[in-house]
Amino acid sequence: MDLVKIEGLSLQALIGVYEFERHAKQRVIVDLVMHTDFSKAGATDDVTYTIDYGKVAERLGELADKCEFKLLEALGAQMSDMIFKEFAPEKIELTLSKPDIIDNADNVAITLIRERKS
């Protein structure tokens, strides 16, 4: 299985459980690994046979910009559903980080690992 990766994608989202998080968007960092087969893309040099990471990044940004979730888990679920629906990878590993939320921690994050349903 081949991998398409997006690392360190910085987005802005209104997300958080606590009242102080509900007033302004905050930075959310996305790290995404999409498992797919791009042997045909390699043989044909045609982007239609792989996952267009630029389009994925654009769609992730649109979702983050419009979200008003309390939980990273909810945003991650919406993002993973969109990725499977629009880009059809076999499997994804999606990490969402909030590096600015806890003063004495470098980062907090969740990771979703999902496989395409048969």
Secondary structure by P-SEA (a helix, b strand, c coil): cbbbbbccbbbbbbcccccccccbbbbbbbbbbbbccccccccccccccccaaaaaaaaaaaaaaacccccaaaaaaaaaaaaaacccccbbbbbbbcccccccccccbbbbbbcccc
